C-alpha cells in the first residue's frame, strides 16, 4: 500500500469524536504521522476532532498540515497557554537527532526536561487532561547478559558520555511524569519508542537508518558506519503512531509501555541490507568521523518486549520489508 492508504486503514481503528488533542513536536517523525491519522479520522468518520499542532515554525506547520489543523508556533521550553482546553496531550517534542546530541547537548537536555515540566504543569491545573509522554528504549541503559527488555527492567548508564544527555534527560522526564502523577494526581502514560523510521522523518535526521533510507532514495550505495551487529526492534512510523494512540486511550495511568513490533527485529546491518536490496544498491563500509562518533550509542542488543502493549489490544501490521518498501516509495514520490 501507499503511505496515504495505510493512514486511512489506521484511522478506522480509533474514536476520538469531538475531542481536543494537542500534539507537541508536531512536525517531527512521530508527531506528524499521528496528526495525519487524526486528520483522516475527521475525513473518514466526521469525528469532529480539534487538532492542535505545536511547533517552532508556524509556516512549516501550515505547509505540512493545512488550515484544518490549529497551528501553534511555540518553543516547548515556554509554558503552555493555561486558557486553552485539551482532552489529550501527546508530548512528542524533543531533540531526537544524534548529531545534535553532540553539538547541542545542553539544548537537548533542557528541551526534554523543561518541555516536560511545562506540559505537566498544564496537566496539574487541568485535571481532566490525559498526557502521553514519548520516551525511548535508550532509558534502559545496559543490562548485562540481557537482550530483551521489559518495562520493569533498568540497567547501567554512563552519564559521562556526552550523547547520553539525551538519554539521561529522557530518564528524568519519565521520573517527572511519575512524580507529577504521585504528588499532583496528573493522568499520564509513557510510550517507550523503539527505533522508529518512515517517510515522515525530517531531512536532517542523522540516525543511521534514516541515512540508509536517504541513500536508497537518492540512488546511492548504503553507507554503514560500523559493523552493524547489534540487534534492535525497529518500528514503522504508522505502527508506532497507532501504538501511541492505543496507549493514550487504553493505557493505565502512571504506566510505561514499550512501543515495538516483533515482526521488525534485526541488526543495523540487516536494516541496511534490506534498504540496499529494495533500492537496487549495495552496502559499503565507512568509519565515522569524530563528531559523528560522539553521537553514536555503544553497541548492544536491545529488543523491546511488547507484550504489555499487545495486552491493550494493539498489534503491529508492518514487517520490516513492508515498512521500508512503503517508506522508500513515499520518499521517492515526495522527491519527484
N, C-alpha and C positions, 0 to 999 in steps of 0.2 A: 504494500500500500504506500501511498504518499504520506508526508507529514500531516497535511490537512485532513486526509481521510482518517488517519489514526486519531487525530484530535477529536473528530466527530464521534468516533467509536468510544473514546474515553469520556466524552461529555454525557453520554447516555447513562452513565453509572451513578450520577450524583444529583441530589436535590438540595439546592441552596436557595430555594424560592424566596424572593423578596428580602434576602439577607444583604447586609452591607459588609464588604470584605476589603480590607486593606492589605496590599502586598508591598512590603519594603524590598528594596533591591529588585524593582520590577523589571528593569531592562537586562538583568543577568540571565544566565543559562537556565536556572530553575524557575525563577520568578516569572519570566516572560512566557514560559510554557504553561504555567498554572493559569496565567491570565488568558492565554489562548483557549484553554479548556473552559474557563468560566464564561468567556465571550460566546463560545459555541453553545454552552448551556442556555444562554439567553436566546441565541438564534434558533436553536432546535426546539427548545421547550418553552420559550417565552417565560423564562424563570424570574425575570424582574430583579436579577442580582445587580446591585450597585457596586461597581468595581472601582477601587481606588488604587492607582499605581504611583508609588512613591519612588523618586529617583533624583539624581542631582542635575539632570538636564531635561527640562520640560520639552524642548524642541525634539529631542531624541525620543522621548516617551510618546509624544503626539504622532510622530512619524511612524513609530512601531505599532501603536495600538489604535490610533484614530480618536475621534471625538466621542465615541460611545463609552469611553473609559475616562474617569476623572483623574487627571494627571496632577500630581503634587510635586513641585520642584523643591527638594529639601535634602540637606545633609542629615543623615540619621543620627549624627552626633548632636543635633539640636532637638529639643523636646517636641513631642507631637502636640498638635493643637487639641487642647482638652475639650473644646466645644464640639469637636467632631464626634459622631457616634458610629461605632463599628460593632458588628456582631462577632466578627473574627478578624484577627491579625495574623498573617503569615510573615514572620520576620526572617527574610532571606537576604537582607543587606549585609554584605561582608566583602572584604578583600580576599578573594579566593584564587589569586594568581601567584604561583610560586616565585616568579621573578620579582614581583613586588614585595614578597616576604623579605627578600634580601636587600632591596634598595629602599624600602619604606617600612621597616619593622615597627617603628613607633606608631605610625598611622594605622598599620594593620591591627596592632593590639588595641589601640584606643577606639577604633571604629567598632570593633566587636564588643568591647566592654561598655563604652558609653552608649552605643546604639541599643544594647540590651537594657541598660538602665532606663533609657527614655521610653522604650516600649513597655517595660514592666511598671514604670511609674504611671503610665497611662492606664494600664490594667488595674493598678492599685486603686484608682479613682473610679474606673468603670468596671464594676464587679461582674457585669453580665457579658463582658467581652472575653472570648476564649482566644488564647495566644498559642501559636505554634512556633517554636524556635528551631531553625535548621542548624544542625551541628554536623559533625564529621566523624568518620571512622578513626581519624587520627587521635581522638581523645583517649583511645585505649592504650596508647603507648606501646611498649614492647613487653610481651608476656612470654617468658621462656618456655620453649617446648610446646607452644600452643599456636595453631594455625587458624582455628575457627573461634570467633569471638561472639559471645552472647552479652546482653545488656548488663549483666551483673558482674562483669569482669573489669579489671583495671590492671595496668602494668607500669613498668618503669618508664621514666621520662627524663630526657636530657635537657634541662632548662638553660644550659649554657650554649646550646646550638641555636644560632640566630633564627633560622627558619621556623623554629618551634615557638616563636612568638605567636604565630597563627594558632597553633595547637593549644598552647597554654591559655590564650585568651578565649578559645572555644571551651576549654575546660572550665574556666572562670565563668563564662556565660551560662553554662549548664548549672554551675553552683549558684549563680544569681537566680536562675529560674527556680531551683529548689528552695532557695532561701525566701524569695518573694512569695512562693506558694505556701510555705510553712508559716512565715511571720505575718503576711498580709492577706493570705487567702486568695491569691490570684489563681485563675484557671489556666494552666499552661501545660503543654505537652512538648516533647522533644523528638525530632527526627534526625537520627544519625545517618548521614548520607554516605553511601559507597562512592566509588569513582564514577561520576556522572558524565555522560557525553551526549551529544545530539546537535542538531542543526541550529539551536538557539544559542550556542556558545559564542562569546564575543570574539572579535577578530584578534585581540591582543592576548587571548588566553595562552599561557606558556606551559600548561600541563603537557606532559609527554604525549598522551593520547590525542589531545587537541592538535598538537603539531603533526602527528601522524595523519590525522584526517585532512588537515590543510594540504599536506604533501600529496595525498591521494587526489584531492580535488584539483590541485594545480598541475597535475601530470608529472609529479616529481617522485623520485625514489623515497622510500620511507626511511628517515634518519633515526637510528637508535643510539641513544647517548650512554648506554650501559649494556651489560649482558642481558638485562631484562628478564631475570629468572624469578623474582618474587611473584607469587600468585595473589590475585586480588579479586574481589567481587565488583564487577562493573555493572552499570545500570543505565539503560537508555532513558533519556530525559522524560519521555512520556510515562514510562513505568514509575520513575521517581516522583513525578507530579501527582499521579493517581494515588501513590502510596501516601504522600503528604496529605492529600485531601481525605483519604480514608482515616488517617490518624487524627486529623482535625475534627472529623465527625464522630469517630468511634473510640479514639484513644482514651485511656484512663488518665485523669488529671494527675500531673506530677510524674508521669512515667516517660521513659525514653524508649524509642523503637528504632531498631536497625532498618534502614531502607536499602534493600539489596535484591538481586534477582539470582536465584540459584541456577538459572539457565545461562548465566554470563560470568562464570568463574574461569579465569585464565591468567597467564603470565603477561607481563608487559610485552614480551617478545611475541607471544601468540596474538595479542591485540594488533601489534604492528604487522605481523604476517597476514592476518585476516584483511586488514586495510589494503596491504600490498596486493594480495590475491584478487580482491574485488575491484581494484582500480587498475590492474594490469601492470604493476611495477614491482620493484624488488626492495628488500631491506638491506641497508648498508650501515656499518658501524661508524660512529663519530664521537669521540670523547668530549665531555662538556668543558667549556671554559670555566674560569674560576668563579665568575659571578653566577653562572647557571648552577654550578655545583653547590653553591651556598644555599640555593633554594630547593635542592633535592632532599627528599627524606631518605633515611637509611634503609637499605634493602631488608625486607622481611615479608613473610606471607601474612596476609590479612584478609581472611574470608569471613564475611558477616553472616551470622545465623539469623535468618529472617522469620523463624517460626512464630515469634511473638507478633510480628506484623501480619503474617498469614492467618493467625488466630482471629484477627479483626475481620476476616472475610476477603482480604486483598490477595491478588495473585498477579505475578508478572506475565506479560504477554509477548515479550520480545526476546528471542535468543540473541546472542552476541552478533551472529552473522546478520540477522534480520535488522537489528538496531543500526549496525554500521552501514548496511545497504541503504536504509532509509535516510540516514544522515548524509551519506555521500550524494544521494540523489537530490535531496533538498538543497544542499550546499552548491551543487553544480547548477541547479535551476536558479538559485539566487545570484550566482556569479554571472550566468548568461543573461 
